[in-house]
Amino acid sequence: MTRISTALSLLAGTLLLTVAAAAQEIPQFDFEKLDQEKLDLETFDLSGFVIPIPQINFGKPAPEFVGSPAIADPFPAKAVPQSPFMAPNGLSGVHLDAYQSDTYTFAGPLGHSLEVTSTFRAGLCGTVTFDSKGRIIVVCVGTRPIVYLMDPVTLRVMSRLLMPKSTGTDAPATFGAGGYFFLDQLSRAVIPTRSNDLWRVKVVEHPTGPRLVKDHTCVDDLPAAISSDQSILSTFPDSHGLLWFTTSGGPDPDTEPAMVGTVVPSPTVDTSCTVKLAKLPSGEIIRKSFGVDPDPSRGGVFVVSDKHLYRFDAKVDGTPGETWSAPYDFGKRTKPGQLYQGSGTTPTLMGTDYIAIGDNADPRMHVVVFKRTAAPLANRQVCAEAVFPLIFSDSFNSLVATDTTITVENNYGYDLERTLFGGTTVPGITRIDLDPGGTGCHTVWENKKLSVPNVVSQASLATGLEYTYTKQGDLGLTDAWYFTAVDLRTGELVYKQLAGTGVLFDSHYSSVYLGPDGKTAYVGVLGGLVRIHDRY
């Protein structure tokens, strides 16, 4: 991950600044005189300018728009409960809410004369959130993570805050350290850092404009509790407001397994936290985020390792306590499209009773649903539904789920290099529904045409559409990436809009997001952030 982001940052930055300078009268850098060891994303501080991500097209021209504008057809589902410790559902993180449901209650673009714009940030803008004033707070991860405050319409940077670089060279490459973060109820971003700290970042209004500032860290206590060859992956508050986090595990997880922890920020010292930790069993790692039930009558923190699904609840002193664990088929290989062997999905809560993950079975992976109650059960598994073609099946992104419905995408075959120059992945999106009474589950539809290489797809209950990000594979050497709308009821393509061509438009395990205006979507990509907007 580090090698890819550094190369893209340097190459794309050199290319873009050279080409765009004349058009926008930006002074060009003399790269021959620049000390390459010191070249960092600070070099690309172009606040006040919005430079589009460059298009790269080696083959056939890609069609701009395919299909027809949608007619909103709301999809029925029970509401996901709102965490009182997070920003409103749909605005707070990569998977939108504490359930990690990836479902919006508000609308997205219907495909009416779509306008596509972008901003070059020389990094993957993975998690997009919106503060109480509708402004974007996003962390873009390149040679170092940077927090940006952006105008949601123009994508102009209003403020930015540099985050720490890595302090250890042995920590595994993960989506953590800024890839995962959440926005709290006061619009403060709570962000894991590469120095194994947790930063709380807020916006301070000034006469000259808003500024991002550090509000609190755990630097006095947390980094010392975690080895530098691990990384903090994700963080969320539980149903009582206690802040939880997970770590990756070390290079040798037999001796240094992943950990689950809690922190309580000091109310008097803004660099101190009380830290409690619990280790997973020897040999287990964590690479995905986790889910939380924000209802205190049920509670629970749900973590997936490469071998088990866990429920944790806090002990009296705040230490994570394992309530139960459930094994799943973690497979016999790391499949193309995965970064490790095991489940590639963040646990997704469904309604009041269930939780779902994808396993890593062969010859076909399954979507597996469990009962999540804290009460002891002889058998937690509700169902395991096989999806996608024999041998060619894996998903490395979160499921999209309501209280009764799940959709899952096939990511088999994704690799940054192998999908360049016109390559794409094995197609597939499948919808699965729970049987009445939770007695099992069944496949409702399969879309065997659309290739979704790596994005976190999202559904809008208001429009009845699932929004995803597809790659067309029949254009010769052209890498054409499309913002795509699929009918949740039938699985049929409704429309797709060209977002851009070339590797810098690769979403690379980022996500699709809908803006609170109900007409705009955003996609984090390797080059920065893309905006897609209904003109009417």
N, C-alpha and C positions, 0 to 999 in steps of 0.2 A: 504493500500500500504506500509506504513512504517513498520507495523508488519511483513508482508510477506518478505520484503527486508532484514530486520534485521535478521530474523530467517534463511533465506537462506544464508546470508552472513556468519553468525557464524557457522552454521552446515556444509555448503559446504566448508568453509575455513578450519575448523578443519579437515574434512575428507581428503580434497585434499592435504593439506600441509603435513599431516602425511604420505599419500600414496606416494606422489611425491618426498618427500625429499630424500629418498634413491636413487631414479633413477637419480636425477639431482644434488645430493650432496648439497642440500639446508639444512642449519641448521634447525632442528625442534624446534618449540616453545614449551615451557612448559606452556600449557594452564591452569594447576592447579594453577600455581603461578601468572598468569596474572590477573590483576584487570579487571573483566568483565565490570565494569561500564566505563572503559576507552578504551575497545576494539573497534576499529574503522577500517575503510578501510586503514588507514595509516599502520596498522599492515601488510597488504598484499602488501607492496611495494616490488615487485620482479622484478624491472626493470632489463633488461638484460637476464631474463629467460622468456620463453614462455611455460606456463603450460597448457596443454589441459583441457577443461571442462570434468569432470568425467562422464562416461556413467553409467546409472543405468538401469538394465534389470531384471525384476522379472518374466517374462513369456516367450512366444515363441520368438525365434530369428527373427529379422526383416529383410526382404530382403534389400540388399544394393541398388539395382537399379531396377527400373521397367520401361518398355517402350523402346524406341529407340532414339538415337541421332537425333536432329532436323536438318532440312535444313532451313536456313534463308529464309524467305519469307516476305520482307518488307511490312509494313502496311501503307497505305497512310493517311496522316493527315497534316493539316497546322501547322507550327511551333508556339510554344509558345513564345511570345515576351520576350526578355532578359531584366531583370532589370539592369540598369547601376550601381545600388547600391548593387548588390549581386554577388556572385561568379557565374561562368557559370552554366546555367541550367543543372540539373542532378548531380551537385556537391555541392549544397548550403544548403540542408536541408532535413527534413524527407519526405516532399512531392515534393521535387526536384526543384521547381521554384515558382515564385510569384503567378502563377495561382493555385498552389497546384494540379497540373495535375496528378502526379504520373506516368508520361510517359517519357521515355528516347528516345533520338534520336539515341544513340549509342547502340551497341550490348551487349548481356549478354551470359552466357554459353550456348552452344548448346548440351551439354551432352557427350562430347568426353572424355571418361576415366577420369571422374571427381575425383579431389583430394579434400578431406575435411580436414580442420584443424580448430583449435579453440584456443582461449586464455581465461583463467579463470580470471575474473575481480571482482568476488563477487558482481555483480550488473548488472542491465539491461542497456545494451549499446544501447539506443533508437534511437538516431539520429547520422548518420554517414555522414561526409562531407569530401571533399578532397581539400587540399590547392593547390596553383599554382605549387608546386613541386610534386604533386601526393600523398602526405602523408595523412594519415587518421587523422582527428581531430574529436574526439567523446567524448561525455559526458556519463559516466556510473553512473547510479543512484542506490545507495545501502543505507547504513546507512547515507551516505552523498554523494553528487555528486562530481565526480572527472573528470576533463578534461584530456584527454590523446592525445598525439601525437604518432602515431604508424606507423611502416613500413607496407605498404599495402600488402607485400608478406609474410614476416615472422610473422607479428603481434607483433613484438618486440616493447615494449614501449620505445620511444626515449625521452619523457619528460612527466611530469604530473603536474597538478595544482589543489590543493584542493580548493573546493568551500565551502561556508558557510553552516553550519547546520541550521535547523529550529530555528527561534527565538520565534515562537509562537506554542503552542500545539493544537490550535483550528482550524488552517487552514485546509481546506478539502484536502484529498488525490487526487492529480491530476497528469497529465503527464507534468505539468509545472516544473519550477525550475530546468531546465537542460534537461528535456525530449524533449522539443521543443527549438531549437535555430536555427540561420542561420549564414552562412558564408558570409561576405560582399565582395565587389569587390577587397579589398586588402588582402583577405584571413584571415581576423580577425573574430573570433567567437563572436557573440553578444548573450549573454546568460542570461536569467532570473535566479535569485538566490532565495534560500529559505528565505533570509533576505529581500525580496521584493526590490531588487536592480537590475540593469542591468549592467553586466560586459562586457567589450570589451576586448578580449584576443587575443594576437598576438604571433607569433613565432619569436624569436630573434635568429639569427645565432651566435654561439660562436665557438671558436677553438675546444672546447671539445664536441661540439654537439649542436643541436638546443634546445632552452628552451621556454616553454610557460610562458608568463608574462602578468599581468594585464596592459592594456593600458589605460583604462578609466572606471570609474564607475559613478553612480548617487547617491552615498551614502549620500551626504550632503542634498539631496532634496527628492528623490523618496520614501525611506522607511517611512518617516514622513507623506507622502501623502496617504499611503495605510495602513489600519488597519492590525495588525499582524494576525488577524483571516481570512484574505484573502491571496491568492497567485497569483503572476503574472504567466500567462499561456504561452503566446507566444508573439513574437515581430517580426515585419517586417518593412522595409521602404516602403513608398508609392511612387507614380510616380515622386515626386519631391525630394525624399530623406529624408522626414520627418519620424522619427522613431515612430511607433505606437506599442502599447501593449494592452493586455486585462487582466482583473483580474477575479477571480473565483466567487466573491460574498461571503458573510459571512455565518455563520451557520444559521442565520435567514435572508434569502434574502428579506423578506417583509420589513425589516428595513435597510438592508444592501445589496442592489442588486449588481450585477457585474458592472464593470466599463470598459470603453474604454478610453485610454489615449495616449498622445504623449509626447516625450521628445526631447529636443535639447541639445546635449552635449556641455558643455562650451568649447570654443577653448583655454581658458587660464588656467582653473582650472580643473585638471583631476579627480576630485571627485564631480563635480557639473553638474547639468542639469536643464534646464527650463522645468517644468512639467505642462501639461494641462490635465484635466480630465472631463469626462462626464459620468453620471450614466445611466444605463438602467432602465426601469420601475420597480417599486416595485415588488418583487417576482421572478425576473429573474436571472438565473445563467448562467455562461459560463464554459464549460469544454473542448472545442475543439479549435484548432488553427483557423486562419483566412486567407482569400485570398486577393490578391491585383492585380489590373490591372496596370502594370508598364508603360503603354502608357499614357503620359500626356494629350493626346487629348480625352481620355475617363476617366481615373483615377478611383477612388473608392476603398474603403476598405470594405470588406464584412465579416460580423461577424454573427455567428449563436448562439443564446441563446437556452435555453430549450423550448422556445415558439415562437420565431420569427427569421426570417432572416432579417438582416439589411444591408443597404448601408450607410457608413459614408464618408464624405469628410471634409477636414480641413477648418475651418474658417480662416479669415485673420490673426488672432493672433495665429493660430496653434491649437486651441481648436477643438476637434472632434465634428462635426455637423451631426446630423441624416438627411440623404437625403430622405430615405424611409424605411419602414419596411413592411414585408409581413408575415402574420401568416401561420402556417402549422399545420397539425394534430400531436400534440405532444403525443397523446395516453392517456391511462388511467392507465398505470402501468409501472414499471421498469421491463423490460423483462430480462430473464436469458441471460447473455452476455453483458448487459449494466451495467454501474455504476450509472446511474441516468435515470430519465424519460425524454424523448425528443430526438431530433436528435442526432445521434452518429457520424455524418460525418462532417468533416471540409468542408466548402463551396469550391466548385471546379468550376473555371471559364472555359468556353468553347468558343473558337473562340472570336469574337469581341462583341457578343451580349448576351450571356447566362451565367447562373450560376446554379449549381445543388447541391442538398442535398438529404439525405434520411430522411423520416419522421419516426414517431413511431406509425403509425396507426395499428389498429386491425380491422378485423382478419388478414390482410396482410399489411406489410409496403409498401411504395411507394418510388420510385425515382422521385423526383419532380424537374422540370426545370422551371426557372424564367427568364424573361427579366431583364437585369441588368442596363439598361440606367438610367441616373439621371433624365430624363424627367418624369413628372408625368404620370401615366398610370392608367386607370380604373381597369385593370386586368393584373397583371404581370405574372401569371402562364401560362406556355406554355403547360405543360402536367404533369400527375402524373401516373406513370406506376407501378401497383402492382407486387410484386416479392415474391418468396419463398412460402412454404406451409402455408395453413390456420393455424393461431395461432402461428406457429413456425417460426417466421420471425423477425429478427432484424439485423442491421449492426452497428457496433460500430467503423468502420474504414472508412477512406476517400474513395470516389469513385475514380476509374481510368478513366480518360476522355481525349478524343481528342476534336476537334471542333465539331464532329458529333456523337461520340460514347462514351458510358459509360459502364463500368462493375462494378458490385457490388457483395459483398460476404455476405453470411449468417453467422452470429456469434451467432445464437440462441443456448443457452445452455452452453456457456463458463463460467467457474468459475474455479479458480486455483485448489481448492480442489476437485470439482466434476469431473474434467477431469483427475485426477490422476488415476493410476493403470488401464490403458487401456481405460478409458472413452474418448469420443470425443463429437463433437457438431453436430447439424443438418446440413447435407451437403447442398451445393448450391453456385453456381456462375452463374450470369445472365448477358448477354449483352443486352443493350438497345440502339437503334439508334434514333436520331431525324428524323422526317419526313422532306421531302424537303420543304424549305420555313419556317421551324419552326412552322408548323401547328399542331404538336403533336409529339408523340414518340411511339415506338413499340418494343416488345421483339424480338431479333434476334435468340438467343439460350439460353438454360439452361443446365448447368452441375449439375445433381442431385446426383452425386456420391462422389465428393471430399468434405471433411470437412476442412474448414479453420477456426480454432477456434478464431483467434484474430489478425493476422498479417496485416500490411498495404501492400497490394500487389502492384506490379509495372509492367508496360508494357514496352517492348522494340519495338519501331517502326521499328528498323533496322532488328530485327529477326522475327517480327510478333508473338511474344510470350508474354503471361502474366506470370510473375514469382510470385509465391505465396509460402505459407508455410503451409503444410497440416499435419494432424495427422491421422494415420491409427488406426481403432478401432476394428480390428479382431485378435489381437495378445495376447489375454488373459490379463495379468497384465502389459504387456510391453507398455510403452509410447514411441511410435516411431514417430519422427518428420522428415518431408521430405521437402527438397527444391524441388519445383514442377514447371514444365513448362506446360502451357496450350496454345493451338492454339487460337489466338485471333479471327480468322475467323470462327471457328467451335465450340469452347468450349471443344474440346476433349483433354484428357490427352496426352501429347507428351512423357514426362518422369518424373520420380521423383527419387531423390537421397537422401538416408538416411543421415540426418545431425547429428543425435545423438538420444540417448534414455535416458529418465528420465526427471524429472521436470526442471533441469537446462537448458534443450534445449527448453523449452517453450518460445515462443516469447513475450507473455504477452503484446500485443498492441504495440509492436515495429514494425519494417519494414524490408522489403527486399531492398537491395541496389545493384546497379551494379557499378563495378569499371571502371575507364576511359580507362583501357586497352582493354575492349570489351570482355574479357574472364572470368571475375571473378565476383562473387556475394558475398554479405555479409548479414548475418542476425543477428540482435541484439536479444539476449536471456537473460534469467534470470541469467545465469552463466557468461555471458560476450559477446563474439563476435565469430561468426562462419564464416569461409571463404570457398567458393566452387569455384573451378577453373578448367577450361578446360585444360587438359594436352597438347592437340594439336588442 
